[in-house]
Amino acid sequence: MEMLTKYHTKFSGIKSRIGVGSVVYESLQQACELLNKPYDRVKRRLYRGWTIEEAFELIARKQTTYQKQKQQKLERALLTGYKVCSVCNENKAIEKFPKHSSCLGGVAPVCRFCKTSATRFKRYGVSHQQYTEMYIKQDGKCAICSSTNPNSQAAKDGSKSFCVDHCHVTGEIRGLLCFKCNSGLGNFMDSTEKLKNAINYLSREKERQMMTNIKKKDRM
């Protein structure tokens, strides 16, 4: 395809054929897609009276500038070991960001904390403020085992957040649990009957072990 600088035709409509050098495109949208240009931004400039050449050249310059800025930010991050999160705008250590092979430098633009908060809100509708209030109310402990360790898979990433427990029927939020307790309730399908059976089973086993130990002592 020829360079865009050879094209000087005025815009005559969205569905008009677009010629770039010797190449003719069926529409402006097709030209933008094939030449990797933002369709909406090009269209707005053309309606303001710009030539296609002017619109494409300005956007090309802006895209180049943006890529340079991204590269400079990455170089600074690798040099200093810190990076600015695109959500909270805080300067954090690179270790606080999850790895992402398709992102520039192999590091995601959003820190783990913001990513966890966004995922929590998307799944349960619980904001970071609501989570903090529940966390303080429970003294930073699991509502079942009172452990201060979330024991969660996310904790290995550095987020160390408790699981948000909710009723699978009504969707109502019940509290914060560590990973083990939350998984336990899920495995028992929130059935109090099954949990009682498990307690009785463990109690019987404990009594049997006590009786076995007593018999061993008597033999001695």
N, C-alpha and C positions, 0 to 999 in steps of 0.2 A: 504493500500500500504506500502511496505517496505521502509526503509530509503535509501536515495541515496548513503550513504557511503558504502553500500554493493555492489555497482556496479562499476566494474573496467574495463569494456570492451572498447577497442579502437573504435573510430568512423570509420564506413565503408561505409558511404553514407547517404544522407539526407533521402532517402526513405527506408533505412534499418530498420528492426524491432529493437526496443530498449527494452532491458530487465532491469527492476529494481527489484531486488530480485526475487520474484516469479511472478511478474507482467510483461507482455510483451505488449509493445505499438506498434502500426502499423507503426509509423514514429516518427522522432525527433520532428516534429511540434506538433503532438498529445501529446507527453510526456511533452513538454514545456507548452502547454495549460492547461493540467490537473494538472501539478505541479506548475503552476503560475510562470514560468520562461520566460524571454525575449528571444524569438526564435532566432532573428538575432544576439544577443550578444553571445548566446551559440554556434551558428553555426560558427561564426568567430573564436572563441577559438578552436573549434574542428578541423577546417581546418589548424590551426597553430600547430597542433600536440598534443593538450591537450587531456587528457582522459575526459570522460563525468563526472566522479566524480570530477575532478579538476575544470572543468568549472562550474558545478552546485554549488559546495561548495563556490567558490569565489563570485559568483553572490549572493548567499544566505547571505554571510557576508556583502556584499555591501548593499543589501536591508535592512538588520537589522540595519546597521550603518545609512542609510538614514532615516529610521523610527525614530531612536533615535534622530537624529538631528532635525527632524520635531517636535518631541515631546518637545525637549529642547527649540526650538524657540517659540512654543506655550506657554510653561510655563513662559518664559521671557516676552512674550507679555501680558499675564494675570497679571503678577506681576507688570510690569511697566506701563501697559495701552497703550503701543506703539507696533507697528508691522512694519516690512519692506515690502514694496510693491514689488512683484515679477517682475514688469514691470519697474517702475521708480527708484527702489532701494532706495526710501526715507523712512526714519523712521517716521511714522505718527501715530496719535492716532487711537485706535481701532474703534472709532466712524466714522472714515473716510472710513471704509471698510464695504461693504454690508454683511448682514448675509446670510449664505449659509449652510443649514442643513447637506449636504453631505460632506462638507469640514471639515478638522481637527479643532476642537474647535468651529464649527458652524460659522466660519468667512471666507469669500472668500480671496484668496491670493492676489487679485488685488484690489487696492483702487478704490473708486467711480470715482475719477477724471480720472484715466487711463481707466477705464471701459467705461465711457461716451465718452472719446476721441476715443476709439477703435470702439465703436458702431457708432459714427458720421462718422468716416472714412469709415466704412463698408457700411453704408447706402447711403452717399452722396459723398464720395471721398474727404471730406474736412479734412485736417490735423489740428492738434492743432495750428500750426503756422498760417495757413490760417484763422482759426476761430478767433484767436487773432487779426489779421490784420483787419478783418471785424468789430470786436468788438470795436477796437480803432477808426476806421473810422466813426462808428456810435455813438461815445462818450459814449459807454456803454448803449445805449438806444434802445428800440424797434423802428424799421424803420417806424412804423405806428403811434402808440400812444405816442411814446417818453418816455415810462415808463422805469425806471431803474430796475424794478422787473420783472424777467423772468416769474413769475406766473406759473411756470411749475411744473409738477408732480415730475420731477427729482430734483427740488429745495427742496422738502421735504426730499430727501435723503442727501442733503448737497452739491450737485454739482452746483446748481444755474446757469445753462447754458441756453442761449436763443435757440429757435428752429431755425434750418436752413431751410429757406423757399426756395422752388425750384419749377420750372415750371413742372407740371405733364405731359406735352406733350414733351418738349425738354429735360427735366432733368437739365436745366441750373439753377445755384444757383443765387437767387435774393437778398438775404440779411438775416438779423437776426430779428426774431420777437418774441414777448412774446407768451406764450402759448395761451392766449385768442385770440389775433389777428390772430395767425396762424390757430387756430381752426375755427375762423370766416371766413377766406378766404376759408378754406376747406369746410365749410358748404354751402358757396355761390358758390362752385365749380369754383372759380377763374373767375366768370362771372361779368364783369363790368356792364352789363345791369341789373343784379339782384341787384348789389350793389347800382346802381342809383335808382332803384325802392324802395329799402330800405330807401335811403336818402329822397326821395320824400314822402314816407309813414310817416317817422318821422317828416318831415317838416310840413305836413298837420296836424298831431296830435298836434304839438307844437302850430300852429296857432289856432287850435280849443280850446286848453286850454287857450290861451291868450284871445280869444274872450269870453270864459266862465267867466274868472276872471274880465274882463271889465264890463260885464253885472251884475255881483254880486256887484261890486263897485257902479254902477249906481243906483241899488236898495236901497243901503244903504244911 
